[in-house]
Amino acid sequence: MGDIVLEFDHVWKKFRRGEYKHDSLKDLIPGLLKDAFSPKDKTVLGRSEFWAIRDLSFQVKRGEALGIIGSNGAGKSTALKLFSGILRPNQGRVSIKGRLSALIEIGAGFHLDLTGRENIYLNAAILGMKKKEIDKKFDEIVAFSELADFIDTPVKRYSSGMYARLGFSVAAHVEPDILLVDEVLSVGDWAFQKKCLEKMETFVKRGVTIIFISHNLQSVVDLCSKAILLRKGSIAMEGEAGEVVRQYLSNSASSNRENSEDRTVWIEKVSVVNKDGQETKQFGTGEACSIIINLCSDVEEEGLSVSINFLSEDNKSIFKISSERIGHGTFSMSPGASKSFRFDTHLHLIGGNFLLGVEVWNDKTHKIYDSMFPASIIFVKPEKGMQGIVNLYPVFREI
């Protein structure tokens, strides 16, 4: 477990925006001469160039699963292509020890006019498998892909999901020391994504090193022990996967609070505590949770209500309720006053990162005095065997 099998050592990679366009020989020759005599210092950006990766350094040990997350354009896929050898760094060193299998782009290594059967042999050979080895594992590859009915169909007639199925199935049966997986799995259906994640979990248990890039943050938390958050080609945060994901969500969610000088009643603080009264962001499914809201006012206001809103990490509302709707009735605030309220609940949620929004508003006029989003990020630890968003606590019995 202590062996370093993947390493980025002060890696830089740059690209050029767009392409040079020359409408005539008169324009082309000066452009070529300028490129030929321009400085060759690899650390200097030329015209229309930008850094996709900036001084990136990290190590991955044998048997670790590392998640790489970040917004679009952060450098995730570029880093993966540097690992796989598709790209070379302009500066720095990329070190790999062991047999590497990569699933980076849909259809990479496939020939569109060949059938699924023929492409299994082609793709597996590209990944380093011998024909006898492919023959031995062929049926297993087809079974995992669930494409037996289409295995003799040219892949140009495959959907993107079928591409992903076949590509992952081949990559997963190469018996790699290192498996690189990009966001390509997002095109598959939910059941197949789950199947792929379970396969990767077995790899980790066997000591295979996995680099996993995904916008499905829950999958990153489920699979990976460590994660790296990339921002503009550099590491913004590195550490335990759950904590890195929570920090990313916290930074990504935008606040819609009004300017302080415009607020007459405002939310001073929001705290999330467990059953012991300890402030925390981590809970188990079904665990008791209290949301404590501190309000302040500069004016006399009546008919006030407070609402809480739980949202998934893709900003879809899961549950929203106000204090007035659950029977508390409205309340008033006087100038210079402060009041504290609490919502007591149980988090019947199944695994994931959830955003909490809080609002104080007038129940009659519907005027919103203040809103805080995200007021908190809550992480619910998943339980084995459960799928979905909420736990309905079913009871099974024979009748």
Buried (B, 14 or more C-beta within 10 A) or exposed (E): EEEEBBBBEEBBBBEEEEEEEEEEEEEEEEEEEEEEEEEEEEEEEEEEEEBBBBBBEBEBBBBBBBBBBBBEEBBBBBBBBBBBEBBEBBBBEBEBBEBBBBBBBBBBBBBEEBBBBBBBBBBBBEBEBEEEBBEEBBEEBBEBBBBEEBBEBBBEEBEEBBBBBBBBBBBBBBBBBBBBBBBBBBBBEEEBBBBBBEBBBEBBEEEBBBBBBBBBBBBBBBBBBBBBBBBBBBBBBEEEBBBBBBBBBBEEBEEEBEEEEEBBBBBEEBBBBBEEEEEBBBBEBBBEBBBBBBBBBBEEBEBBBBBBBBBBBEEEEBBEBBBBEEEEEBBEBEEEBEBEBEBEBEBBBBBBBBBBBBBBBBBEEEBBBBBBBBBBBBBBBBEEEEEEBEBEEEEEEEE
